[in-house]
Amino acid sequence: MTAPKDPTRRLRSQAWFGGDDKDSFIHRSWMKNQGYPNDAFDGRPVIGICNTWSELTPCNGHFRDLAEAVKRGVLEAGGFPVEFPAMSLGESNLRPTAMLFRNLASMDVEESIRANPIDGVVLLTGCDKTTPALLMGAASVDLPTIVLSGGPMLNGNYRGKPIGSGTDVWKFSEDVRAGRMTPADFKLAESCMSRSTGHCMTMGTASTMASMVEALGVTLPGNAAIPAVDARRKLQAQMTGRRIVAMVHEDLKLSQILTRQAFENAIMVNGAIGGSTNAVVHLLAIAGRIGVDLTLADWDRLGRDIPCLLNLMPSGQYLMEDFYYAGGLPVIIRELLGSLHGEALTVTGVSLAANVADAENFNPDVIHPLAAPFKDDGGIAVLKGNLSPRGAIIKPSAATPALMQHRGRAVVFNSIEHYKARIDSPELDIDASCVMVLQNCGPKGYPGMAEVGNMGLPKKLLEQGVRDMVRISDARMSGTAFGTVVLHVAPEAAMGGPLALVRDGDMIDLDVAARRLHLDVSDEELARRRAAWRAPEPAMRGGYQSMYIQHVLQADQGVDLDFLVGCRGSAVPRESH
C-alpha cells in the first residue's frame, strides 16, 4: 500500500521542478520534449530507474522489459518514473576483469543519482558486479532505494542431465584437457548451458549477491531466486515500482536499512547458501560506503558456526530454478531466525522476520532444515599467518575435506602468463601433494583482482585422475567455481606482501580448522628476499587503470578506491545555469 502524501513535505525533485524562475523553466521545458504533461512536475515522487541493460552483458539483456514493469508500478502508485543508464559490467565479456570497473560504475551511479532530480531509486541489477556497484553508488547518496535483480537463467541441460553455468564449465574444461571429453562435445555444451535470459543459475556471484541484497533487506521478499523468464519476475518488478513510491513518502532511506544488523544477517545467510567468496569484498565495500565498520573478523566470527543448508551447485547438485520451486531464500532466512537479527528493518517497512513468517519449504532435499544441514561447514573461513598477515579466505563447502589440513611444497607462478606457459609442461616439477601459488593477480597486480585463483590443474595430473589440489593466490575465483582454493591473500604480492616472497620448493602449511596459513621460511630468509624484491611494472600507465592502481584498497578492505569510501549525501546546493 502506498503511504499517504505529506502535504507539508517538499520532495527533493522540487528543487528542480517546483519553482517559477528561469532555472525551473529550463528543467521542466526540456523534460516536456518527451511528451510529459504539466502535472508530472506537480510534486509527485520522481523515481529514477537505474538500468544496467546492455547487449554486451547477456545476464542483463532482458532489463528493458523489467524497467517497463517497474514503470507501471511507479505510475500506479502516483510516481513519475524516469529511466537512466549506468555502466553495465558483463562478467562474461569484460577484460581484464569486470571487477576492475566495479568502482568506476559505482561512481557513475552515485553522481547520476545525486546530480539529477530524483527522490527515490530502483536499481536494476543482475550480472555479478552490477549489484555491488549500483548499491555502493546509491549508498554514498542515501536516498530511498530498492534493488530488483534480473533473476537466474533456467536450468541448463546437457544430454538429459542438469548442468550449471560456470560450475560445469570448469569441470568440462578439465575433462577436455584430461582427454575425457571431446572438443566437439565441449562446444555442444555451450548452447545447452545458457538457454534462457538471466544470470548464472548456480550459486555464483550473481545469485549470491541477489541473495545478499534480499538478506540485507533492500529488496522485496523472494527477489533472489525467481527465474528471469518467469512471469513472477515481472510481477516482482511492478510491485517494486509501487513500493519505491511509498518509501519516498515514508522517507525510508538506505542508511535505515543497511545497518550493522543487516550486514551480520547477510554474512550468516551467505554461509547457509554456500555463497560466493566474492560476497566478502562486495559486502565490505558496501558497508564502507554506508559507514558500517565491517571486517574480515566479522565474516569468520559470524559464519563459522553456520552450516550450509542449500544443496545447490557448486556446493551441491541443484540449480536456482529448483531453489525457487522449493521456496527460495525466505525459507533459508526463516530457518536461521534463531541466529539472525529478525527485527532488522527492510524496504517493505516491516522486519526481516515478518517478511518470511509464511515461508514454506516444498523440497527439503534442495533446502535442508537446520536440524539436518546439507553440509556442516557453510561460512567463509578467514586464514591468518605469516603468508597472509591481513587475512585470506577459503570456502569450506566447496573444498575437498581431505585437503583442509595440508602441508605441501610450493610451485610458484609469478603471473597469469607464467602460469599458462608452465602448467601443461611435462617438465613441470609438481605432484598432487604440492601447493600451487599464483602471485601478482590481486587488486593492483592484475589489475582488478581477476577470477583466476581457481587455477586449472596440470594436464599430467589430470590424466592421472587428480581433481583437486591446494591453490593459493591474491586473486578471486568465480562464485561458480569449487576446490580447495585459498583466495584474497592480503597484502597482495604486487605490494610486496609475503606472497611475493614465496619460492619454488618452500613448504606451506594450511590448517583451515585452526584458521592458519603459514610459509615455513625463516624470518631472516624472508627479510633477504624482501630486500631483493622489486615491484612489477603496471599493466597500463595513465587513464582509469592508473588511478585505480594508485587508490585501490586491499581485499580485506573491500577493494574500493580510498577516496570513494563513505556517504556523501544527496545535497546539491548550486544550480546549473
TIPASE-231998 format. One record per residue (C-alpha): residue in three letters; x, y, z. Coordinates in steps of 0.05 Angstrom, whole numbers, padded with zeros to 5 digits, always signed. Layout:
// residues N
AlaXYZ/...
This chain:
// residues 577
Met+00000+00000+00000/Thr+00025+00069-00018/Ala+00036+00115+00042/Pro-00006+00179+00041/Lys+00029+00241+00015/Asp+00050+00291+00068/Pro+00028+00359+00040/Thr+00078+00396+00084/Arg+00138+00358+00058/Arg+00174+00384-00004/Leu+00209+00328-00042/Arg+00280+00334-00067/Ser+00259+00338-00141/Gln+00221+00401-00128/Ala+00287+00439-00122/Trp+00290+00427-00198/Phe+00216+00427-00219/Gly+00178+00466-00165/Gly+00197+00538-00177/Asp+00174+00596-00220/Asp+00243+00621-00240/Lys+00286+00613-00302/Asp+00320+00550-00277/Ser+00255+00513-00263/Phe+00230+00535-00332/Ile+00292+00502-00362/His+00285+00437-00323/Arg+00211+00429-00338/Ser+00211+00453-00410/Trp+00266+00406-00434/Met+00234+00347-00400/Lys+00169+00364-00436/Asn+00201+00349-00503/Gln+00189+00276-00486/Gly+00114+00289-00481/Tyr+00106+00295-00405/Pro+00045+00335-00382/Asn+00046+00393-00333/Asp+00022+00351-00274/Ala+00083+00305-00280/Phe+00120+00361-00243/Asp+00068+00376-00190/Gly+00108+00349-00132/Arg+00096+00274-00140/Pro+00157+00229-00127/Val+00207+00225-00184/Ile+00233+00154-00186/Gly+00299+00140-00220/Ile+00305+00071-00251/Cys+00379+00056-00256/Asn+00385+00006-00313/Thr+00446-00036-00328/Trp+00417-00065-00393/Ser+00468-00080-00447/Glu+00473-00129-00504/Leu+00545-00139-00482/Thr+00520-00161-00414/Pro+00479-00223-00431/Cys+00456-00232-00359/Asn+00421-00165-00362/Gly+00396-00169-00434/His+00322-00171-00413/Phe+00324-00109-00369/Arg+00286-00064-00418/Asp+00223-00106-00404/Leu+00236-00105-00329/Ala+00243-00030-00330/Glu+00175-00023-00364/Ala+00144-00066-00309/Val+00176-00022-00256/Lys+00148+00040-00290/Arg+00078+00010-00288/Gly+00084+00002-00214/Val+00111+00072-00203/Leu+00054+00103-00244/Glu+00002+00062-00207/Ala+00028+00088-00141/Gly+00027+00161-00165/Gly+00100+00170-00180/Phe+00138+00196-00241/Pro+00186+00143-00268/Val+00249+00164-00305/Glu+00298+00112-00331/Phe+00373+00126-00335/Pro+00432+00082-00355/Ala+00493+00061-00315/Met+00557+00028-00339/Ser+00539-00045-00349/Leu+00590-00095-00323/Gly+00586-00161-00360/Glu+00627-00214-00325/Ser+00628-00258-00387/Asn+00659-00207-00435/Leu+00696-00152-00398/Arg+00772-00155-00397/Pro+00818-00156-00359/Thr+00763-00167-00307/Ala+00695-00136-00291/Met+00720-00124-00220/Leu+00767-00071-00246/Phe+00707-00029-00266/Arg+00661-00042-00205/Asn+00685+00021-00171/Leu+00681+00062-00236/Ala+00608+00040-00245/Ser+00594+00059-00173/Met+00620+00129-00187/Asp+00574+00133-00248/Val+00514+00112-00206/Glu+00530+00157-00147/Glu+00539+00220-00188/Ser+00479+00205-00233/Ile+00433+00198-00173/Arg+00458+00259-00136/Ala+00461+00306-00196/Asn+00391+00291-00222/Pro+00321+00309-00196/Ile+00309+00241-00164/Asp+00271+00227-00099/Gly+00278+00151-00098/Val+00316+00098-00137/Val+00304+00029-00165/Leu+00369-00008-00180/Leu+00363-00060-00236/Thr+00419-00109-00223/Gly+00438-00178-00247/Cys+00508-00196-00271/Asp+00559-00204-00215/Lys+00588-00134-00206/Thr+00525-00095-00225/Thr+00494-00110-00157/Pro+00551-00085-00112/Ala+00569-00028-00160/Leu+00498+00001-00160/Leu+00487-00009-00086/Met+00555+00022-00069/Gly+00538+00083-00111/Ala+00469+00090-00082/Ala+00495+00081-00010/Ser+00541+00141-00019/Val+00479+00184-00035/Asp+00429+00154+00015/Leu+00362+00165-00017/Pro+00303+00117-00012/Thr+00329+00058-00053/Ile+00305-00012-00072/Val+00340-00066-00112/Leu+00309-00110-00165/Ser+00351-00168-00190/Gly+00342-00195-00261/Gly+00337-00268-00240/Pro+00374-00331-00259/Met+00371-00370-00324/Leu+00331-00434-00329/Asn+00369-00497-00312/Gly+00420-00519-00363/Asn+00410-00589-00392/Tyr+00463-00629-00430/Arg+00445-00698-00455/Gly+00389-00707-00405/Lys+00428-00683-00345/Pro+00425-00615-00309/Ile+00486-00572-00318/Gly+00503-00506-00284/Ser+00534-00443-00313/Gly+00606-00435-00292/Thr+00609-00497-00248/Asp+00605-00546-00306/Val+00649-00501-00350/Trp+00706-00514-00301/Lys+00691-00589-00300/Phe+00684-00596-00375/Ser+00747-00556-00388/Glu+00788-00602-00343/Asp+00755-00663-00375/Val+00777-00638-00445/Arg+00848-00628-00420/Ala+00847-00697-00388/Gly+00821-00729-00452/Arg+00754-00749-00420/Met+00712-00702-00464/Thr+00719-00686-00538/Pro+00726-00614-00563/Ala+00662-00624-00604/Asp+00622-00644-00543/Phe+00652-00585-00505/Lys+00626-00538-00558/Leu+00558-00572-00559/Ala+00550-00559-00484/Glu+00553-00484-00496/Ser+00482-00479-00522/Cys+00457-00530-00471/Met+00482-00488-00413/Ser+00457-00417-00428/Arg+00387-00430-00454/Ser+00347-00370-00430/Thr+00357-00298-00408/Gly+00382-00286-00338/His+00446-00293-00298/Cys+00482-00356-00274/Met+00434-00407-00246/Thr+00487-00435-00199/Met+00503-00402-00133/Gly+00554-00360-00168/Thr+00566-00287-00151/Ala+00504-00262-00187/Ser+00457-00309-00149/Thr+00497-00297-00085/Met+00492-00222-00090/Ala+00417-00227-00107/Ser+00411-00267-00043/Met+00454-00217-00004/Val+00411-00157-00022/Glu+00349-00196-00002/Ala+00383-00215+00064/Leu+00404-00143+00074/Gly+00331-00123+00068/Val+00338-00078+00006/Thr+00293-00120-00039/Leu+00222-00147-00035/Pro+00219-00218-00007/Gly+00232-00273-00058/Asn+00278-00230-00101/Ala+00337-00277-00105/Ala+00310-00340-00138/Ile+00253-00323-00185/Pro+00277-00344-00255/Ala+00287-00288-00304/Val+00235-00315-00353/Asp+00182-00330-00300/Ala+00123-00282-00303/Arg+00131-00272-00229/Arg+00196-00235-00242/Lys+00157-00181-00278/Leu+00106-00181-00222/Gln+00164-00170-00173/Ala+00186-00112-00217/Gln+00117-00080-00217/Met+00109-00087-00142/Thr+00179-00058-00133/Gly+00156+00003-00172/Arg+00097+00012-00126/Arg+00138+00003-00064/Ile+00192+00054-00080/Val+00139+00109-00085/Ala+00115+00091-00015/Met+00187+00091+00010/Val+00195+00162-00015/His+00132+00184+00022/Glu+00158+00149+00085/Asp+00228+00178+00074/Leu+00256+00108+00085/Lys+00329+00115+00066/Leu+00384+00064+00054/Ser+00420+00083+00118/Gln+00359+00060+00158/Ile+00363-00009+00126/Leu+00437-00021+00114/Thr+00454-00025+00189/Arg+00505-00069+00223/Gln+00449-00118+00239/Ala+00433-00123+00165/Phe+00505-00139+00146/Glu+00511-00191+00200/Asn+00447-00223+00174/Ala+00475-00225+00104/Ile+00540-00258+00126/Met+00503-00313+00161/Val+00456-00324+00102/Asn+00516-00328+00056/Gly+00541-00387+00097/Ala+00475-00422+00094/Ile+00470-00417+00019/Gly+00543-00435+00005/Gly+00551-00366-00025/Ser+00607-00339-00068/Thr+00672-00317-00037/Asn+00663-00253-00077/Ala+00609-00232-00028/Val+00665-00217+00021/Val+00696-00160-00017/His+00629-00134-00041/Leu+00596-00130+00028/Leu+00658-00099+00057/Ala+00656-00045+00003/Ile+00581-00031+00011/Ala+00589-00027+00086/Gly+00646+00023+00077/Arg+00602+00067+00034/Ile+00544+00069+00084/Gly+00590+00077+00145/Val+00585+00009+00178/Asp+00651-00018+00206/Leu+00652-00088+00177/Thr+00715-00131+00178/Leu+00742-00199+00157/Ala+00738-00218+00231/Asp+00663-00209+00227/Trp+00659-00257+00168/Asp+00696-00310+00206/Arg+00661-00299+00273/Leu+00591-00298+00244/Gly+00599-00352+00191/Arg+00640-00403+00230/Asp+00581-00440+00260/Ile+00531-00432+00203/Pro+00521-00497+00165/Cys+00505-00500+00091/Leu+00430-00514+00082/Leu+00426-00507+00007/Asn+00441-00566-00039/Leu+00459-00524-00100/Met+00519-00520-00147/Pro+00577-00511-00137/Ser+00570-00539-00066/Gly+00514-00587-00085/Gln+00473-00614-00142/Tyr+00412-00570-00155/Leu+00404-00503-00190/Met+00369-00436-00177/Glu+00305-00456-00213/Asp+00299-00514-00164/Phe+00314-00467-00106/Tyr+00256-00422-00126/Tyr+00207-00480-00131/Ala+00230-00504-00063/Gly+00211-00438-00031/Gly+00271-00393-00044/Leu+00312-00351+00003/Pro+00254-00335+00051/Val+00258-00408+00073/Ile+00332-00403+00088/Ile+00322-00338+00127/Arg+00265-00369+00167/Glu+00308-00429+00185/Leu+00363-00382+00211/Leu+00319-00334+00251/Gly+00346-00362+00316/Ser+00414-00333+00297/Leu+00393-00273+00255/His+00372-00204+00275/Gly+00300-00216+00256/Glu+00279-00146+00278/Ala+00322-00113+00225/Leu+00282-00064+00183/Thr+00273-00077+00108/Val+00247-00039+00048/Thr+00178-00068+00059/Gly+00173-00024+00121/Val+00170-00085+00167/Ser+00222-00131+00196/Leu+00261-00187+00163/Ala+00225-00237+00207/Ala+00157-00211+00186/Asn+00176-00217+00113/Val+00189-00292+00119/Ala+00135-00311+00170/Asp+00096-00351+00119/Ala+00156-00382+00083/Glu+00147-00457+00069/Asn+00197-00510+00046/Phe+00169-00550-00012/Asn+00231-00593-00024/Pro+00276-00610+00036/Asp+00326-00644-00010/Val+00341-00576-00040/Ile+00334-00535+00023/His+00355-00576+00083/Pro+00329-00559+00153/Leu+00377-00531+00204/Ala+00370-00595+00244/Ala+00397-00636+00186/Pro+00441-00590+00144/Phe+00468-00606+00075/Lys+00540-00593+00098/Asp+00567-00575+00167/Asp+00614-00521+00141/Gly+00578-00465+00104/Gly+00612-00400+00121/Ile+00674-00367+00095/Ala+00737-00384+00135/Val+00788-00328+00145/Leu+00860-00352+00148/Lys+00917-00314+00182/Gly+00992-00328+00186/Asn+01058-00303+00161/Leu+01034-00315+00089/Ser+00971-00273+00099/Pro+00981-00223+00155/Arg+00917-00185+00138/Gly+00878-00247+00120/Ala+00859-00295+00065/Ile+00795-00334+00054/Ile+00771-00403+00035/Lys+00702-00432+00022/Pro+00699-00498+00061/Ser+00634-00521+00029/Ala+00667-00522-00040/Ala+00733-00552-00017/Thr+00759-00624-00010/Pro+00755-00645+00063/Ala+00820-00685+00060/Leu+00858-00622+00038/Met+00832-00576+00092/Gln+00894-00593+00133/His+00953-00599+00087/Arg+01028-00588+00082/Gly+01059-00585+00013/Arg+01116-00560-00030/Ala+01103-00494-00066/Val+01101-00490-00141/Val+01101-00416-00157/Phe+01074-00377-00216/Asn+01093-00303-00215/Ser+01038-00281-00263/Ile+00979-00310-00300/Glu+01022-00312-00363/His+01076-00351-00326/Tyr+01023-00400-00302/Lys+00995-00411-00372/Ala+01065-00421-00401/Arg+01085-00474-00349/Ile+01023-00510-00326/Asp+01019-00564-00380/Ser+01094-00573-00390/Pro+01115-00646-00378/Glu+01177-00618-00345/Leu+01139-00582-00291/Asp+01162-00609-00224/Ile+01095-00620-00190/Asp+01054-00675-00158/Ala+00986-00679-00125/Ser+01015-00661-00056/Cys+01043-00595-00080/Val+01013-00526-00066/Met+01002-00483-00128/Val+01018-00409-00114/Leu+00997-00352-00161/Gln+01027-00283-00150/Asn+01012-00213-00176/Cys+00938-00224-00191/Gly+00909-00180-00135/Pro+00875-00112-00138/Lys+00938-00074-00161/Gly+00975-00131-00193/Tyr+00927-00156-00246/Pro+00898-00101-00241/Gly+00828-00113-00214/Met+00837-00179-00177/Ala+00812-00225-00232/Glu+00777-00292-00222/Val+00838-00334-00236/Gly+00850-00362-00167/Asn+00819-00429-00183/Met+00877-00448-00228/Gly+00867-00508-00273/Leu+00909-00567-00252/Pro+00969-00592-00291/Lys+00949-00635-00350/Lys+00994-00692-00329/Leu+00960-00696-00261/Leu+00890-00691-00292/Glu+00908-00751-00335/Gln+00925-00789-00271/Gly+00856-00774-00243/Val+00875-00717-00196/Arg+00816-00669-00189/Asp+00836-00621-00133/Met+00898-00591-00103/Val+00911-00534-00054/Arg+00917-00469-00091/Ile+00936-00401-00062/Ser+00933-00332-00092/Asp+00917-00258-00082/Ala+00864-00265-00136/Arg+00790-00282-00133/Met+00752-00340-00163/Ser+00683-00344-00195/Gly+00627-00359-00147/Thr+00611-00417-00192/Ala+00679-00449-00180/Phe+00700-00501-00130/Gly+00761-00533-00099/Thr+00810-00523-00042/Val+00827-00453-00063/Val+00855-00400-00017/Leu+00839-00330-00043/His+00845-00256-00028/Val+00913-00261+00005/Ala+00928-00193+00036/Pro+00971-00155+00028/Glu+00978-00176-00045/Ala+01043-00194-00080/Ala+01046-00131-00122/Met+01050-00091-00057/Gly+01108-00133-00032/Gly+01065-00176+00013/Pro+01094-00243+00037/Leu+01060-00278-00021/Ala+01111-00243-00067/Leu+01168-00277-00029/Val+01146-00350-00038/Arg+01195-00391-00080/Asp+01190-00459-00113/Gly+01204-00513-00061/Asp+01182-00473+00001/Met+01137-00513+00048/Ile+01068-00485+00062/Asp+01021-00506+00118/Leu+00945-00499+00111/Asp+00901-00513+00171/Val+00830-00488+00159/Ala+00804-00512+00226/Ala+00859-00472+00261/Arg+00850-00414+00211/Arg+00924-00417+00196/Leu+00964-00404+00132/His+01039-00409+00144/Leu+01100-00404+00100/Asp+01155-00448+00131/Val+01212-00400+00116/Ser+01254-00364+00169/Asp+01244-00290+00183/Glu+01316-00279+00164/Glu+01308-00311+00096/Leu+01243-00272+00083/Ala+01280-00208+00100/Arg+01334-00224+00049/Arg+01281-00238-00004/Arg+01244-00174+00013/Ala+01307-00133+00005/Ala+01315-00161-00066/Trp+01242-00155-00086/Arg+01222-00105-00139/Ala+01150-00084-00154/Pro+01123-00108-00222/Glu+01112-00057-00277/Pro+01039-00034-00282/Ala+00999-00063-00340/Met+00978+00007-00363/Arg+01001+00078-00349/Gly+00950+00134-00349/Gly+00875+00131-00353/Tyr+00828+00098-00305/Gln+00873+00038-00293/Ser+00929+00083-00268/Met+00882+00118-00220/Tyr+00855+00050-00197/Ile+00925+00023-00182/Gln+00943+00085-00142/His+00880+00086-00100/Val+00852+00016-00094/Leu+00847-00015-00024/Gln+00866-00086-00007/Ala+00820-00146-00005/Asp+00809-00142+00070/Gln+00782-00072+00060/Gly+00734-00088+00003/Val+00777-00066-00057/Asp+00742+00001-00061/Leu+00780+00064-00081/Asp+00804+00100-00019/Phe+00771+00167-00038/Leu+00703+00134-00050/Val+00693+00105+00020/Gly+00637+00139+00058/Cys+00569+00170+00047/Arg+00569+00240+00016/Gly+00494+00250+00017/Ser+00446+00277-00035/Ala+00453+00353-00027/Val+00469+00394-00090/Pro+00464+00466-00067/Arg+00483+00500-00133/Glu+00442+00510-00196/Ser+00467+00493-00266/His+00451+00559-00302/
